[in-house]
Amino acid sequence: MPIATGHEREELESELQGKKILEDVNNPVGPFGTKEAPAVVKSYYDKRIVGCPGGEGEDEHDVVWFWLEKGKPHECPVCSQYFVLEVVGPGGPPDGHGDDDHH
């Protein structure tokens, strides 16, 4: 294995096991999310931007972008699809700073 650390190492190790972490994180796909069974979106951090394209066929709509945060299910205002965040990385804020770090 080449020298790698952090996320790159996780990706290489998972690929050796036949899994691709980034595909699950960067291209989430799955059934339409309901309140009882929300669509699960994976993230390395405690929040990420997600785009909802609606359902399939006539149920599609223009992409609605929103912040999805750990522990806060989100309902799309257009199609009522539900989303939850699953943290699969180190957690914390995506920019490496806390929300109250205003320099």
KAFEN-V639847 format. One record per backbone hydrogen bond with DSSP energy under -0.5 kcal/mol. NH is the residue of the N-H (numbers start at 1). CO is the residue of the C=O. Records with the same first field share a line. If there is no record, write none. Layout:
BEGIN
NH = CO / CO
END
This chain:
BEGIN
8 = 5
9 = 5
10 = 6
11 = 7
12 = 8
13 = 9
14 = 10
15 = 11
16 = 12
17 = 13
18 = 15
19 = 14
21 = 19
24 = 20
25 = 21
26 = 22
27 = 23
34 = 37
39 = 82
41 = 39 / 84
42 = 24
43 = 86
46 = 92
48 = 68
50 = 66
52 = 64
53 = 51
55 = 59
59 = 56
60 = 57
61 = 53
64 = 52
65 = 63
66 = 50
68 = 48
69 = 67 / 72
70 = 46
72 = 69
74 = 83
76 = 81
80 = 76
82 = 33
83 = 74
84 = 39
86 = 41
87 = 85
88 = 43 / 86
89 = 43
91 = 44
96 = 93
101 = 98
102 = 100
103 = 101
END
